[in-house]
């Protein structure tokens, strides 16, 4: 399939498939979902080269007789494949005895949103170009320090689209694409090994490799010589943009979703209008930001994606819903239906029933540089970098967490002193939002659907 004609082809097939499904029973409801994605990936890991170039195509059909809903999916998007899924979904809806009391039909027909920006140059990338980019990253990292021993690089480019049609008159589609690259470096000295990574991901241009290998190698080497903290106390922490983005996604990115809100599991479910965070914190889920990797004209059931305020100057403003959980909560969908979605990829969309997912979380920047956040530390603080272990092992109902920061530094009296051996950090995400002492101005977009500045937070328990 060609990118320029992809959406029109998907809409045509979805319309044909829906007409067949509707002919099975005029009193039943049907929904057809078609998905196509082209993925090109390449990597070099310790001299081992890997490359992949392929297209995933699939369809999913939901059939509803009253409150009995059947789901079926299959690979391929041709008319015959869609008919097979329609027959199977309809058969399931007829054969089951269990009713879903919350189900009130599929997405209503409505307006479409806007697609995100997309640089057509991304379509020209192939495995050879991606491998050359990986070689450039590795060569750059190798030139930094002989202690940068284990170096790997990855690059990828993807484009695709999906279409949704249902018997409520909806027939809409969208297309998208992006590309990115990353550098991963392990520095080794004696028995000590430290790692760091850098990346560039975008949908508006071809990714840039320059500086990634150098930066990752310098960070990995800087982490060598880590000292024991030898301290158990409560103190300030500074979360640089990568761990700060994970902090936001593992807390708000879970507790503002429709299912835990409707089921009363989220600690925020009855707190709309309450101040739940420092007044400097504003968080939006923007499914229409032109540069956002999650921006599409429609979500995975056909609702227009939109901009949804979550927290505004510390006050909780809203939750994220698909049609199913929105109706259960008594509100409209916010355009946040996702199929198989998670911050790190999830399952193939056509193989999953609709759920609720953030599209593009934005944490508004503050006025402080990273240097400002460091210099504001009067006594001691821990500066966290990289991926904290256990960050997503969170109790959604309480927000309690316990993580291990393997890439961390001691900050004392306004200066970064030295790297520290892994430290445990524990507390409540929601107490942390209230105890913000600073918000950086260094917003960085992440591959996992969020952009965040650094966050300085007081009062977490530290064990080193």
C-alpha positions in Angstrom: 0.0 0.0 0.0 1.1 3.6 -0.7 1.0 6.2 2.1 -0.8 8.8 0.1 -3.7 6.4 -0.8 -3.7 4.4 2.4 -6.5 6.2 4.1 -8.8 6.1 1.1 -8.2 2.4 0.6 -8.9 1.6 4.3 -12.1 3.6 4.2 -13.3 1.8 1.1 -12.6 -1.7 2.5 -14.1 -0.7 5.9 -17.3 0.5 4.2 -17.6 -2.7 2.2 -17.0 -4.9 5.3 -19.6 -3.0 7.3 -22.2 -3.4 4.6 -21.7 -7.2 4.7 -21.8 -7.2 8.5 -25.0 -5.2 8.6 -26.6 -7.6 6.2 -26.3 -10.4 8.8 -28.9 -8.8 11.1 -30.4 -5.4 10.7 -31.3 -5.2 14.4 -27.7 -5.8 15.5 -24.8 -3.2 15.8 -21.5 -3.7 14.1 -18.1 -2.0 14.2 -15.2 -2.6 11.7 -11.6 -1.6 12.6 -8.8 -1.9 10.0 -5.1 -1.3 10.8 -2.0 -1.1 8.6 1.5 -0.3 9.8 4.9 -0.4 8.0 7.9 -0.8 10.2 11.5 -0.6 9.3 14.1 -1.3 12.1 17.8 -1.7 12.3 20.3 -2.1 15.1 23.9 -2.9 15.9 24.7 -4.5 19.3 28.3 -5.4 20.0 28.9 -5.9 16.3 25.8 -8.0 15.7 23.6 -6.4 13.0 19.8 -6.8 12.8 17.3 -5.4 10.4 13.6 -5.8 9.8 11.3 -4.4 7.1 7.7 -5.4 7.0 4.0 -4.5 7.1 1.4 -5.5 9.7 -2.2 -5.6 8.5 -5.3 -6.7 10.3 -8.9 -6.3 11.0 -11.2 -6.5 14.0 -15.0 -6.6 14.2 -17.4 -6.2 17.1 -21.0 -7.3 16.9 -23.6 -6.4 19.5 -27.1 -7.8 20.1 -28.5 -5.8 22.9 -25.8 -5.9 25.6 -24.2 -9.1 24.3 -21.0 -8.2 22.5 -18.8 -10.5 20.3 -15.3 -9.7 19.2 -13.2 -11.3 16.4 -10.0 -10.4 14.6 -7.7 -11.7 11.9 -4.7 -10.8 9.9 -5.2 -9.1 6.5 -7.7 -6.4 5.5 -9.2 -7.7 2.3 -13.0 -8.0 2.1 -13.0 -11.8 2.6 -10.9 -11.5 5.8 -13.3 -8.9 7.2 -16.3 -11.1 6.3 -14.8 -14.0 8.3 -14.3 -11.7 11.3 -17.8 -10.4 11.0 -19.3 -13.9 10.9 -17.3 -15.0 13.9 -18.1 -11.8 16.0 -21.8 -12.2 15.1 -21.7 -15.9 16.1 -20.1 -15.1 19.4 -22.7 -12.3 20.2 -25.5 -14.8 19.4 -24.0 -17.7 21.5 -23.0 -16.0 24.7 -25.3 -15.7 27.7 -23.4 -12.9 29.6 -24.6 -9.4 29.1 -22.4 -6.3 29.7 -24.7 -4.0 31.6 -22.5 -1.0 31.0 -22.6 -1.4 27.2 -24.7 1.3 25.4 -23.6 0.9 21.8 -20.7 1.9 19.7 -19.2 5.3 19.0 -21.7 7.8 17.6 -20.9 9.4 14.2 -19.2 12.7 14.6 -16.5 15.2 13.3 -12.9 14.2 12.7 -10.0 15.9 14.3 -6.7 16.8 12.6 -3.8 14.5 11.8 -0.4 15.3 13.1 2.6 16.6 11.1 4.5 14.1 9.0 7.7 14.5 7.1 7.4 12.6 3.8 11.2 12.1 3.9 10.6 9.4 6.5 9.1 7.3 3.8 12.4 7.2 1.9 14.3 5.6 4.8 15.3 2.0 4.3 17.4 -0.5 6.3 20.6 0.7 4.7 20.1 4.3 5.8 19.1 3.2 9.3 22.2 1.0 9.6 24.5 3.8 8.5 22.9 6.0 11.2 23.6 3.2 13.8 27.3 3.1 12.6 27.6 6.9 13.0 26.2 6.7 16.6 28.6 3.9 17.5 31.6 5.5 16.0 30.9 8.8 17.8 30.5 6.9 21.2 33.7 5.0 20.7 35.7 8.2 20.4 34.8 9.5 23.8 36.6 7.2 26.3 38.1 3.8 26.2 36.0 2.8 29.3 32.9 3.0 27.0 33.1 -0.7 26.3 29.7 -1.9 25.2 27.9 0.2 22.7 24.7 -0.4 20.8 22.5 1.7 18.5 19.0 1.4 17.0 17.1 3.3 14.4 13.5 2.9 13.1 10.9 4.4 10.8 7.2 3.6 10.6 4.1 4.9 8.9 0.5 3.6 8.8 -3.1 4.3 9.3 -6.4 2.9 10.5 -10.1 3.2 9.7 -13.3 2.7 11.7 -16.8 2.1 10.5 -19.9 1.3 12.4 -23.7 1.0 12.0 -24.3 4.3 13.7 -23.1 6.0 10.5 -19.4 6.4 11.4 -16.8 6.0 8.6 -13.5 7.7 9.4 -9.8 7.1 9.1 -6.4 8.6 9.8 -2.7 8.2 8.9 0.5 8.8 10.7 4.2 8.2 10.9 7.4 8.8 12.8 11.1 7.8 13.1 13.8 7.7 15.8 17.2 6.5 16.9 18.9 5.7 20.1 22.4 5.2 21.6 23.0 2.8 24.5 26.4 2.7 26.2 27.8 0.6 29.0 31.0 2.0 30.7 33.1 -0.5 32.5 36.0 0.0 35.0 37.1 -2.8 37.1 34.0 -4.5 38.5 31.9 -1.5 38.0 29.5 -1.1 35.1 27.3 1.9 34.4 24.9 2.5 31.5 23.3 5.5 29.8 21.2 6.2 26.7 20.2 9.1 24.5 17.6 9.2 21.7 15.9 11.4 19.1 12.3 10.7 18.1 10.1 12.8 15.8 7.4 12.8 13.2 8.3 16.3 11.7 11.8 15.5 10.3 14.3 12.7 9.8 16.0 12.0 13.2 19.4 13.4 14.0 22.3 11.1 15.1 24.8 13.9 15.8 25.8 14.1 19.4 23.8 11.1 20.7 26.6 8.6 20.9 28.9 11.2 22.5 26.4 12.3 25.1 25.5 8.7 26.1 29.1 7.7 26.4 30.0 10.8 28.5 27.0 10.1 30.8 27.9 6.4 31.2 31.6 7.3 32.0 30.5 10.0 34.4 28.5 7.5 36.5 31.7 5.4 37.2 33.2 5.8 40.6 29.8 5.8 42.3 29.9 6.0 46.1 27.7 4.5 48.8 25.2 7.0 50.1 25.2 5.2 53.4 22.1 7.1 54.5 18.5 6.5 55.3 16.4 9.6 55.5 13.8 11.8 53.8 15.3 14.3 51.3 14.7 16.2 48.1 14.9 14.5 44.8 15.5 16.0 41.4 14.0 13.9 38.5 15.5 14.8 35.2 13.2 14.8 32.2 13.4 11.0 31.4 12.5 9.7 34.9 10.2 12.7 35.4 8.2 11.6 32.4 8.0 8.1 33.7 6.9 9.4 37.1 4.0 11.2 35.4 3.0 8.3 33.2 3.1 5.7 36.0 0.9 7.9 38.2 -1.5 10.3 36.4 -1.1 8.2 33.2 -2.8 5.4 35.0 -5.2 7.0 37.6 -7.0 9.4 35.2 -8.0 6.6 32.8 -11.7 5.7 32.5 -11.6 2.2 34.0 -10.1 2.9 37.4 -12.1 6.1 37.6 -15.5 4.3 36.9 -14.6 1.4 39.1 -13.6 3.7 42.0 -10.1 2.4 42.1 -8.4 5.6 41.3 -7.7 7.9 44.3 -8.7 10.8 42.1 -12.2 9.5 41.0 -14.2 12.0 43.1 -11.7 14.9 43.2 -12.5 17.0 40.1 -12.1 20.6 41.1 -9.8 19.8 44.1 -6.2 21.0 44.3 -4.1 17.9 44.1 -0.8 19.3 43.2 1.5 22.3 43.6 0.0 25.4 41.8 2.9 25.4 39.3 1.8 22.0 37.8 -0.2 21.9 34.6 -0.7 18.6 32.7 -2.6 18.2 29.5 -3.3 15.2 27.3 -3.1 16.7 23.8 -4.2 14.3 21.1 -4.1 17.2 18.6 -0.6 18.6 19.1 0.9 18.6 15.6 4.3 17.3 16.8 2.9 14.7 19.3 3.6 11.1 18.4 0.1 10.1 19.5 -1.7 12.7 17.4 -4.3 11.3 15.0 -7.6 12.6 13.5 -9.6 9.9 15.4 -9.0 7.5 18.2 -9.3 3.7 17.8 -13.1 3.7 17.8 -13.7 6.8 15.7 -14.0 9.7 18.1 -12.2 12.8 17.2 -9.0 13.2 19.3 -8.7 16.4 21.2 -6.9 18.4 23.9 -7.9 17.4 27.4 -6.8 19.3 30.5 -5.8 17.0 33.4 -4.3 19.3 36.0 -4.4 23.1 35.7 -2.3 25.1 38.1 -2.5 22.2 40.6 -6.3 21.7 40.3 -7.7 18.4 38.9 -9.7 19.2 35.8 -10.6 16.0 34.0 -10.3 12.3 33.2 -9.7 10.4 30.0 -12.5 8.2 28.5 -13.5 6.1 25.5 -17.1 5.8 24.6 -17.7 2.8 26.9 -16.3 4.2 30.1 -17.5 7.7 29.3 -21.1 6.6 29.1 -20.6 4.6 32.3 -19.4 7.8 34.0 -22.1 10.0 32.5 -19.9 12.0 30.1 -18.9 12.0 26.5 -15.7 10.3 25.2 -12.6 12.4 25.4 -11.2 10.8 22.2 -8.9 8.5 24.2 -9.8 5.0 22.9 -6.8 2.9 22.4 -6.4 -0.8 21.4 -3.5 -2.7 23.0 -2.0 0.6 24.1 0.7 1.0 26.7 3.6 3.5 27.2 6.0 1.0 25.7 4.0 -0.4 22.7 1.5 -2.9 24.0 0.0 -5.5 21.7 -1.0 -5.2 18.0 -4.0 -2.9 17.9 -6.4 -5.0 15.8 -5.9 -8.0 18.2 -7.2 -6.0 21.1 -10.7 -4.8 22.2 -11.0 -1.0 22.8 -9.6 0.4 26.1 -8.6 3.9 27.3 -5.1 5.4 26.7 -3.4 8.7 26.9 -2.5 10.2 23.5 0.2 12.8 24.3 0.8 13.9 27.9 2.4 17.4 28.3 3.8 18.7 31.5 4.1 22.5 31.2 7.6 23.8 31.8 8.5 26.0 34.7 11.0 28.8 34.9 14.0 26.9 36.4 16.9 25.5 34.5 18.5 22.2 35.7 21.3 24.3 37.1 18.7 26.4 39.0 17.2 23.3 40.5 20.6 22.0 41.6 21.7 25.3 43.0 18.5 25.6 45.1 19.4 22.6 47.2 20.4 23.8 50.6 21.4 20.5 52.2 21.3 17.2 50.3 19.3 15.8 47.4 19.4 12.9 45.0 19.3 13.6 41.3 17.7 10.8 39.3 18.6 9.9 35.7 17.7 7.1 33.3 15.0 4.5 34.0 14.3 3.9 37.7 13.6 0.2 38.3 10.0 -0.6 39.4 8.6 2.7 38.3 5.5 1.1 36.8 5.0 -1.4 39.7 2.6 1.0 41.4 -0.5 0.6 43.5 -3.0 2.6 41.4 -5.4 2.9 44.3 -2.9 4.6 46.6 -0.1 5.9 44.5 2.4 4.3 46.7 5.7 3.4 44.9 9.2 2.1 45.6 11.9 2.4 43.0 15.6 1.8 42.6 17.6 4.6 40.9 20.6 3.0 39.3 21.7 6.2 37.6 21.8 8.9 40.4 24.0 11.6 41.8 24.4 13.2 45.2 23.7 17.0 45.2 24.9 18.9 48.3 24.7 22.6 49.0 23.9 23.5 45.4 26.5 21.3 43.7 26.6 17.9 42.1 29.1 16.0 44.2 29.4 12.5 42.7 27.5 9.5 41.4 26.0 7.2 44.0 25.4 3.5 44.1 21.8 2.4 43.5 19.4 4.0 46.0 15.8 3.2 46.8 13.3 6.0 46.7 9.8 5.5 48.1 6.7 7.5 48.8 3.4 8.5 47.3 3.2 9.9 43.8 0.4 12.2 44.8 2.2 13.5 47.9 5.0 14.2 45.5 2.9 16.4 43.2 1.9 18.4 46.3 5.5 18.7 47.4 7.0 20.0 44.2 9.7 22.5 44.9 10.7 23.3 41.3 9.8 22.6 37.7 12.4 22.8 35.0 12.2 24.6 31.7 13.9 21.8 29.8 10.9 20.0 28.2 11.9 16.8 26.3 9.5 14.7 24.1 9.8 11.0 24.9 9.1 7.9 22.7 6.5 6.7 25.3 3.9 9.4 24.6 4.8 12.2 27.0 6.9 15.3 27.2 8.1 16.6 30.6 10.6 19.0 32.2 12.7 18.1 35.2 10.8 17.9 38.5 12.2 18.7 42.0 10.2 17.0 44.8 10.7 17.1 48.6 9.9 14.4 51.2 10.5 11.0 49.7 12.2 8.3 51.7 15.8 7.5 50.5 17.7 4.4 51.4 21.3 4.1 50.1 
